[in-house]
Amino acid sequence: MTAASRSAAGPIAARAFAWAVGAVLIATVLALAWLGVRGALAYGHLRSAQSTVSSAMGSMDDPAAAATMLATVGTDTSAARDLTADPVWRVASRLPWIGPQLAAVSQVSSTLDDVATDALEPLGTAASGFTADALRPQDGAFDVARIAALEPAAASAATGLARASAALDAIDERPLLGVVRRPIVAAREVVAKAASSTDALHRATQLLPAMLGADGPRTYLLVFQNNAEWRSLGGIVGATALIATDHGRLSLTAQGAGHDFQEFQGAPVTTLSPELQQIFDTRPARFMQNTTQLPDFTIGAPIARDMWQKVHGGTVNGVVSLDPVALSYLLRATGPVTLPTGDRLTADNAVQLLLDDVYRRYDEPKQQDAFFQSAATAVFQALSAGHADPAALLQALSEAGAQRRLLLWSADAAEQAVTDGTTLQGALPVTDADRTMFGVYLNDGTGSKMDYYMHVDVETAWCAADAAGVRVVLRNDAPDPSTLPEYVTGGGVYGVPVGHAQTSVYVYLPEGSTLAGQRAETGGLPYGLAQGTDRGRPVVKLSVQLAPGQQAAFEVRAETPATSELGAILTPTVNANETPKVGEACGFTE
């Protein structure tokens, strides 16, 4: 090549290189524009789908409306999947920095589209089946066959949503920008909520037909817990009833009171484990009222069943527990009921009437028991007669279950397994790789109904990477004791001054943890501390006596590996808003 040709080749090569660079830049800009436009469109579709699913889950107490909404989700999720699955998007997903963002969006789109196809269609089918007619007795009986026919669709929906929830949880958030991370977190929450609601729906289709006597007669012991006298699961067993079911028909066949079961006071109906006896003595196996002192309904319910059977005979297939707060939720669905006394029991006055006014009106426990029984009978009759609004009834049962005010135990092992992992089971809190859970259980030692006036605040917090703490604050807000009936104050029978409240707090530490420390803030008031173990869980018992206006605080610290979730289970009290909170910092000091 001559010098002239070489000199001419230089500018040509330079121009070719420039053109190549320009072409790459143009292609990059076009690709980015392509990705940007498609990403924006996909984002819009995902937001629309998320909003629809969220609205549908919020309308599960109106299943037909929820089913209609769910039927429209697939259009949006399919469009989002198509927009994030083309060759340009797939290639760009392998690039540094932007790649993880695009891959995450693509994963969310495909997962939600799978949900729409594999889960939401059967969920819509199952939800639409839970219509007012299906949940309202016809000619005095529930259509158990209709409810059972929904199980396959509910099972398919539950499986699909559980799989989708796991796929979204598996997305690595660490490299994601906030603008990408936030929608993914929101999608996780929506799908997790949908999965939880659908799981509950599936379990209901499994349990309800059998419980309603689809395969033959069943009997269930119904126990009403009285939150005015605390026990671990809520309150003492005040009233009892036996419910019979047969091919969808319900009948109330017998009623009683907790003190009807006196014959076991000297000889326990069963033998508690040495660990439980160390913590609770043998009282839960000697008194029906104390069967709820055990913080695990799977242990206490069979004891209550055995007591009933030995006193009344017959076979009890399961035990159901409710408290007056749960009863008030049911009254939202049935509307007010009129009692033989002329009282009008409503959702607004049920708790006060049953846990306070009745003691001011009647001095004799038998009169009080008769009032409780009449209230239970009136609500039961309204439910069995089909007077409850089905949507409101589903909402009431869901709320009571979430607050652990509705508990269920079945003598049939297969049916009992259906409640595994749910609040209905009333079991001890579970700690695993994702969550760390305390249990805070309250028990009255006054022999009174003073807990109607007691309040509790519970807060958990991480103290360090390998330590968590729980703080319990008790407060006695009772009025002047001279204004209260002797039956409410206890009259000092157990050595507790009138108007004071003696409370024992049992703190169950997370599974696999060890006790790191404990302390009390009582303002100089005497208190007691004791320790025990229940199935490998360390248990700390803290006792204090409070006069009206006084409060005390306890803190317990546990050595336990950090997880993504920290919380506690608390005894359901009269006040539905008393729920454990997670603090920003651990206030525990040695």
C-alpha positions in Angstrom: 0.0 0.0 0.0 1.4 3.4 -1.0 1.7 6.3 1.4 -1.2 8.0 -0.4 -3.4 5.0 0.0 -2.5 4.6 3.6 -3.2 8.3 4.2 -6.6 7.9 2.6 -7.4 4.7 4.5 -6.9 6.4 7.9 -9.9 8.8 7.5 -12.0 5.9 6.0 -11.2 3.6 9.0 -11.9 6.5 11.4 -15.2 7.2 9.7 -16.1 3.5 9.7 -15.2 3.2 13.4 -17.3 6.3 14.1 -20.2 4.9 12.2 -19.9 1.7 14.1 -19.8 3.5 17.4 -22.7 5.6 16.3 -24.6 2.5 15.2 -24.0 0.9 18.6 -25.0 4.0 20.4 -28.1 4.3 18.3 -28.9 0.7 18.9 -28.3 1.1 22.6 -30.5 4.2 22.7 -33.2 2.4 20.8 -32.8 -0.7 23.0 -33.0 1.5 26.1 -36.0 3.3 24.7 -37.6 0.0 23.8 -36.9 -1.3 27.3 -38.2 1.9 28.8 -41.4 2.0 26.9 -42.1 -1.7 27.4 -41.1 -1.5 31.1 -43.4 1.4 31.6 -46.3 -0.4 30.0 -45.5 -3.6 32.0 -45.4 -1.6 35.2 -48.8 -0.1 34.4 -50.3 -3.6 33.8 -48.7 -4.9 37.0 -50.0 -2.1 39.0 -53.5 -2.6 37.6 -53.3 -6.4 38.4 -52.0 -5.7 41.9 -54.8 -3.2 42.6 -57.4 -5.7 41.3 -56.1 -8.6 43.4 -55.8 -6.4 46.5 -59.4 -5.2 46.1 -60.6 -8.8 45.5 -58.9 -10.0 48.7 -60.5 -7.2 50.6 -63.8 -8.3 49.3 -63.6 -12.0 50.2 -66.4 -11.5 52.6 -68.5 -10.8 49.5 -67.2 -13.9 47.5 -69.3 -13.2 44.3 -67.9 -9.7 44.0 -64.4 -11.0 44.6 -64.8 -13.7 41.9 -65.9 -11.0 39.3 -62.8 -8.9 40.0 -60.4 -11.9 39.9 -61.7 -12.8 36.4 -60.2 -9.7 34.9 -56.6 -10.0 36.3 -55.3 -12.3 33.6 -55.5 -9.6 30.9 -53.1 -7.4 32.7 -50.7 -10.1 33.8 -50.5 -11.7 30.4 -49.7 -8.3 28.8 -47.0 -7.6 31.4 -45.4 -11.0 30.8 -45.3 -10.5 27.0 -43.8 -7.1 27.4 -40.9 -8.4 29.6 -40.1 -11.6 27.7 -38.9 -10.4 24.3 -35.3 -11.1 23.1 -34.1 -7.5 23.8 -35.3 -7.8 27.4 -33.7 -11.2 27.9 -30.3 -10.0 26.6 -30.4 -6.9 28.7 -31.3 -8.9 31.8 -27.7 -10.4 31.6 -26.0 -7.0 31.8 -24.4 -5.5 34.9 -26.5 -3.2 37.1 -29.6 -2.9 34.9 -29.8 -6.6 34.4 -31.0 -7.5 37.9 -33.6 -4.8 37.7 -35.0 -6.2 34.4 -34.8 -9.8 35.5 -36.7 -9.0 38.7 -39.5 -7.3 36.8 -39.6 -10.2 34.3 -39.8 -12.7 37.2 -42.6 -10.8 38.9 -44.6 -10.5 35.6 -44.3 -14.2 34.8 -45.1 -15.2 38.4 -48.2 -13.1 38.5 -49.3 -14.4 35.1 -48.9 -17.9 36.4 -51.0 -16.9 39.4 -53.7 -15.5 37.1 -53.8 -18.7 35.1 -53.2 -21.4 37.7 -54.7 -19.9 40.9 -57.1 -17.0 40.3 -59.4 -18.9 38.0 -60.0 -21.7 40.4 -60.1 -19.2 43.3 -62.8 -17.3 41.4 -64.7 -20.6 41.1 -64.4 -21.4 44.8 -65.2 -17.8 45.9 -68.3 -17.6 43.7 -69.5 -20.8 45.2 -69.6 -19.2 48.7 -72.7 -17.3 47.9 -75.4 -16.2 50.3 -77.4 -19.3 49.4 -74.5 -21.6 50.2 -73.9 -20.1 53.6 -77.5 -19.7 54.7 -79.5 -22.7 55.9 -82.3 -23.8 53.6 -85.2 -25.5 55.3 -83.1 -25.6 58.5 -80.0 -27.2 57.0 -76.7 -26.0 55.4 -76.0 -27.5 52.0 -72.9 -29.5 53.0 -72.6 -31.1 49.6 -72.4 -27.8 47.9 -69.6 -26.6 50.2 -67.7 -29.9 49.8 -67.8 -29.5 46.0 -65.7 -26.4 46.2 -62.7 -28.1 47.8 -60.9 -29.1 44.5 -61.0 -25.5 43.2 -60.0 -24.1 46.5 -57.1 -26.6 46.8 -55.8 -25.7 43.3 -56.0 -22.0 44.1 -54.2 -22.4 47.4 -51.4 -24.4 45.9 -50.9 -21.9 43.0 -50.8 -18.9 45.3 -48.4 -20.6 47.8 -46.1 -21.4 44.9 -46.2 -17.8 43.7 -45.6 -16.4 47.1 -42.5 -18.5 47.5 -41.2 -17.4 44.0 -41.6 -13.8 44.9 -39.9 -14.3 48.2 -36.9 -15.8 46.4 -36.2 -12.6 44.4 -33.0 -11.1 45.7 -33.7 -7.5 46.7 -30.1 -6.5 47.4 -29.1 -5.2 43.9 -32.5 -3.6 43.2 -33.1 0.1 43.0 -35.9 1.5 45.1 -38.1 2.2 42.2 -38.0 -1.5 41.3 -37.8 -2.9 44.9 -41.0 -1.1 46.1 -43.4 -2.6 43.6 -41.9 -6.0 44.2 -42.4 -5.7 47.9 -45.9 -4.5 47.3 -46.6 -7.5 45.0 -45.2 -9.8 47.7 -47.6 -8.4 50.3 -50.6 -8.7 48.0 -49.8 -12.3 46.9 -49.0 -13.3 50.5 -52.3 -11.9 51.7 -54.1 -13.7 48.8 -52.3 -16.9 49.6 -53.3 -16.6 53.3 -57.0 -15.9 52.5 -57.1 -18.7 49.9 -55.5 -21.2 52.3 -58.2 -20.3 54.9 -60.9 -20.8 52.2 -59.4 -24.2 51.3 -59.3 -25.3 54.9 -62.9 -24.2 55.4 -64.0 -26.4 52.4 -62.2 -29.3 54.0 -63.5 -28.9 57.6 -67.0 -27.5 57.3 -68.8 -30.4 55.6 -67.6 -32.9 58.2 -68.2 -30.6 61.1 -71.7 -30.0 59.9 -72.4 -33.7 59.9 -72.1 -34.5 56.2 -70.9 -38.1 57.0 -73.2 -38.6 60.0 -74.0 -37.0 63.4 -71.4 -35.1 65.3 -71.3 -33.4 68.7 -69.2 -30.4 69.7 -68.5 -29.0 73.1 -68.8 -25.2 73.0 -66.9 -23.4 75.8 -67.3 -19.7 76.4 -64.2 -18.0 77.9 -64.7 -15.1 80.3 -62.1 -12.4 79.7 -63.0 -10.7 82.9 -60.9 -13.4 84.7 -57.8 -14.0 82.7 -56.5 -17.4 81.6 -53.7 -18.0 79.1 -56.1 -18.5 76.2 -58.4 -15.7 77.1 -60.4 -16.3 80.3 -61.9 -19.0 82.6 -64.5 -21.3 81.0 -67.7 -19.8 82.3 -70.4 -21.4 80.2 -70.5 -24.6 78.2 -72.9 -26.1 75.6 -73.2 -29.1 73.5 -73.9 -28.6 69.8 -75.2 -31.5 67.6 -74.9 -31.5 63.8 -76.4 -34.0 61.3 -76.4 -33.5 57.5 -76.2 -29.7 57.8 -78.6 -29.3 60.7 -77.5 -27.8 64.0 -79.2 -28.2 67.4 -78.3 -27.1 70.9 -78.7 -30.2 73.1 -77.3 -29.3 76.5 -75.9 -26.4 78.5 -73.9 -26.0 81.6 -71.5 -23.8 83.6 -67.8 -24.2 84.4 -68.5 -25.0 88.1 -70.7 -27.9 87.2 -67.6 -30.1 87.0 -66.6 -30.4 90.6 -65.8 -34.1 90.9 -62.3 -33.7 89.5 -61.0 -31.2 92.1 -59.5 -34.0 94.1 -58.5 -36.4 91.3 -57.4 -34.9 88.0 -59.2 -36.1 84.9 -55.8 -36.8 83.3 -52.2 -36.6 84.2 -50.3 -33.5 83.0 -46.7 -33.8 82.0 -44.2 -33.0 84.8 -43.2 -29.8 83.0 -46.7 -28.5 82.9 -47.3 -29.5 86.5 -44.3 -27.5 87.5 -45.6 -24.4 85.8 -49.4 -24.7 86.3 -49.8 -27.4 89.0 -52.6 -29.8 88.3 -55.4 -27.2 88.3 -56.0 -27.4 84.5 -56.9 -31.1 84.9 -59.0 -30.6 88.0 -61.2 -27.5 87.1 -63.1 -27.0 83.9 -62.6 -23.2 84.4 -58.8 -23.8 84.2 -58.5 -25.9 81.1 -57.8 -22.6 79.3 -54.9 -21.9 81.7 -52.8 -24.1 79.5 -51.6 -21.9 76.6 -52.0 -24.7 74.1 -55.6 -25.5 73.1 -54.5 -28.8 71.6 -53.8 -29.9 75.2 -56.6 -28.1 77.1 -59.4 -28.9 74.7 -59.1 -32.7 75.1 -59.2 -32.3 78.9 -62.4 -30.2 78.6 -63.8 -32.9 76.4 -62.9 -35.7 78.9 -64.5 -33.8 81.7 -67.8 -33.3 79.8 -67.9 -37.0 78.7 -67.3 -38.3 82.2 -70.0 -36.1 83.7 -72.6 -36.2 81.0 -71.6 -39.3 79.0 -71.8 -39.6 75.2 -69.1 -38.9 72.7 -67.7 -35.4 71.9 -66.1 -35.1 68.5 -64.5 -31.7 69.1 -64.2 -28.6 71.1 -64.9 -25.0 70.0 -64.0 -21.9 72.1 -65.4 -18.4 71.8 -65.3 -15.3 74.0 -67.7 -12.3 74.4 -65.7 -10.2 72.0 -66.0 -12.9 69.3 -69.7 -13.1 70.2 -70.0 -9.3 69.5 -68.5 -9.9 66.1 -71.1 -12.6 65.4 -73.8 -10.1 66.4 -72.7 -7.8 63.6 -73.8 -10.6 61.3 -77.0 -11.6 63.0 -78.1 -8.2 64.2 -79.5 -7.7 67.7 -81.1 -10.5 69.6 -83.6 -10.3 72.4 -83.0 -12.2 75.6 -85.7 -13.7 78.0 -84.9 -10.9 80.4 -86.0 -8.3 77.8 -82.4 -7.2 77.2 -81.4 -6.4 73.6 -78.0 -7.9 73.0 -76.1 -6.1 70.3 -72.6 -6.0 68.8 -72.0 -2.7 70.7 -73.2 -3.7 74.2 -72.4 -7.5 74.3 -69.0 -7.2 76.0 -70.1 -4.7 78.7 -73.4 -6.5 79.3 -71.8 -9.9 79.6 -68.6 -9.0 81.5 -69.6 -6.1 83.7 -73.4 -5.2 83.9 -74.4 -8.8 84.6 -72.3 -8.8 87.9 -73.9 -5.5 89.0 -77.4 -6.9 88.3 -77.1 -10.4 89.8 -75.4 -11.4 93.0 -75.8 -15.1 92.6 -73.5 -17.0 90.2 -76.4 -19.3 89.1 -78.3 -16.2 87.9 -75.2 -15.0 86.1 -74.8 -18.4 84.5 -78.4 -18.4 83.4 -77.9 -15.0 81.8 -74.8 -16.2 79.9 -76.6 -19.3 78.7 -79.6 -17.3 77.5 -77.3 -15.0 75.5 -75.5 -18.0 73.9 -78.8 -19.6 73.1 -80.2 -16.5 71.4 -77.1 -16.0 69.2 -77.0 -19.7 68.3 -80.7 -19.7 67.3 -80.2 -16.7 65.1 -77.2 -18.3 63.4 -78.9 -21.7 62.9 -82.1 -20.1 61.6 -80.1 -18.4 58.9 -80.6 -14.8 60.2 -76.9 -13.9 59.7 -75.7 -12.0 56.7 -73.3 -14.5 55.1 -70.7 -11.9 54.1 -70.7 -10.3 57.6 -70.6 -13.8 59.1 -67.4 -14.7 57.2 -65.9 -11.4 58.2 -66.8 -12.0 61.9 -65.3 -15.5 61.9 -62.2 -14.3 60.2 -61.6 -11.5 62.6 -62.3 -13.7 65.6 -59.9 -16.3 64.3 -57.1 -13.8 63.6 -57.4 -12.6 67.2 -57.3 -16.1 68.6 -60.8 -15.7 70.0 -62.2 -18.6 68.0 -60.4 -21.9 68.6 -61.1 -25.3 67.3 -59.9 -28.8 68.2 -61.1 -32.0 66.6 -60.8 -35.5 68.0 -60.3 -36.7 64.4 -56.5 -36.6 63.8 -56.9 -35.9 60.0 -59.3 -33.1 60.6 -57.2 -31.6 63.4 -54.2 -31.6 60.9 -56.2 -29.3 58.7 -55.8 -26.6 61.3 -52.1 -27.0 61.6 -50.3 -23.7 61.5 -53.5 -21.6 61.9 -54.6 -19.4 64.8 -57.7 -21.7 65.1 -55.5 -24.3 66.6 -54.5 -22.2 69.6 -51.1 -23.8 69.8 -47.8 -22.3 71.1 -46.0 -19.8 68.9 -43.7 -21.2 66.3 -40.1 -20.0 65.8 -38.4 -21.0 62.5 -35.8 -19.7 60.1 -38.0 -16.7 59.1 -39.6 -15.7 62.4 -38.9 -15.4 66.1 -42.0 -15.6 68.4 -42.6 -15.0 72.1 -45.7 -16.1 73.9 -47.2 -13.8 76.6 -50.0 -15.5 78.6 -51.9 -13.8 81.4 -53.6 -15.5 84.4 -55.7 -14.0 87.2 -54.8 -15.0 90.8 -57.4 -12.9 92.5 -60.5 -15.1 92.1 -62.3 -12.1 90.7 -63.6 -10.4 87.6 -61.1 -7.5 87.9 -59.5 -8.2 84.6 -62.3 -6.3 82.9 -60.5 -3.2 84.1 -56.9 -4.4 83.5 -54.9 -3.3 80.5 -51.7 -4.8 79.0 -49.1 -3.5 76.5 -46.6 -5.9 74.9 -43.6 -4.9 72.8 -40.8 -7.0 71.3 -37.5 -5.7 69.9 -34.1 -6.9 68.7 -31.5 -6.2 71.3 -28.6 -7.4 69.2 -27.9 -9.7 66.2 -28.4 -12.7 68.5 -30.8 -11.4 71.2 -34.4 -10.3 71.4 -36.5 -8.9 74.2 -40.1 -8.6 75.2 -41.6 -5.9 77.5 -44.9 -6.4 79.2 -46.7 -3.5 81.0 -49.7 -4.2 83.2 -52.1 -1.4 84.4 -55.1 -1.6 86.8 -57.7 1.0 85.6 -60.4 -0.1 88.0 -62.7 2.5 89.5 -63.2 3.1 93.2 -63.5 -0.5 94.6 -66.5 0.6 96.8 -68.5 1.0 93.6 -67.9 -2.6 92.5 -69.8 -5.7 93.5 -68.0 -8.2 95.8 -68.2 -10.9 93.1 -66.1 -8.6 90.8 -63.5 -7.7 93.4 -63.2 -11.2 94.8 -63.9 -9.8 98.3 -60.3 -10.6 99.4 -61.0 -14.4 99.5 -57.6 -15.3 98.2 -55.8 -12.7 100.4 -55.8 -10.1 97.7 -57.1 -6.7 98.9 -60.4 -5.6 97.5 -59.9 -3.7 94.3 -56.4 -5.1 93.7 -55.6 -7.5 90.9 -53.1 -10.3 91.2 -51.7 -11.3 87.8 -49.3 -13.9 86.7 -47.6 -13.4 83.4 -46.1 -16.5 81.7 -43.5 -15.5 79.1 -42.7 -18.3 76.7 -39.3 -17.7 75.0 -38.8 -18.6 71.3 -38.0 -22.2 70.5 -34.3 -22.8 70.5 -33.5 -19.8 72.6 -31.9 -19.4 76.1 -32.8 -17.0 78.8 -30.4 -14.1 78.9 -31.9 -12.0 81.6 -35.0 -10.5 83.2 -36.0 -7.5 85.2 -39.1 -5.8 86.7 -40.2 -2.2 87.1 -42.8 -2.2 89.8 -42.2 1.1 91.6 -41.3 -0.7 94.8 -44.2 -3.2 94.7 -43.3 -6.8 95.6 -43.2 -9.2 92.8 -42.4 -12.9 92.2 -40.2 -14.6 89.6 -40.1 -18.3 88.7 -38.8 -20.3 85.8 -39.7 -23.5 84.0 -39.6 -25.4 80.7 -42.4 -26.5 78.4 -41.4 -28.8 75.5 -38.0 -27.2 75.2 -39.1 -23.6 75.5 -37.8 -21.7 78.5 -40.7 -20.1 80.5 -40.5 -17.2 82.9 -43.4 -16.5 85.3 -43.7 -13.0 86.7 -46.4 -12.2 89.3 -47.5 -8.8 90.8 -50.4 -7.3 92.6 -51.7 -3.9 91.5 -54.1 -1.5 93.1 -56.3 0.7 91.0 -54.1 3.3 89.2 -50.9 1.2 89.6 -48.8 -0.4 86.9 -45.8 -2.6 86.6 -43.5 -3.6 83.7 -41.5 -6.7 83.1 -38.8 -7.4 80.5 -37.3 -10.7 79.5 -34.4 -11.1 77.1 -33.6 -14.2 75.1 -30.5 -15.3 73.2 -31.8 -16.3 69.8 -30.5 -15.8 66.2 -32.0 -12.9 64.3 -34.7 -13.5 61.7 -36.7 -11.3 59.4 -39.8 -11.3 61.6 -40.1 -10.7 65.4 -43.4 -10.9 67.3 -45.4 -12.3 70.1 -48.7 -14.0 70.8 -50.7 -12.4 73.6 -53.7 -13.6 75.6 -56.9 -12.1 74.0 -58.2 -9.6 76.5 -61.5 -7.6 76.7 -59.8 -4.9 74.6 -59.5 -6.0 70.9 -56.9 -3.3 70.2 -54.4 -4.8 72.7 -52.0 -6.5 70.3 -48.2 -6.9 70.5 -46.0 -4.3 68.8 -42.5 -4.4 67.5 -40.2 -1.6 68.9 -37.5 0.2 67.1 -34.9 -0.4 69.8 -34.6 -2.8 72.7 -35.1 -1.1 76.0 -33.7 -4.1 78.0 -30.8 -3.4 80.3 -29.0 -5.9 82.4 
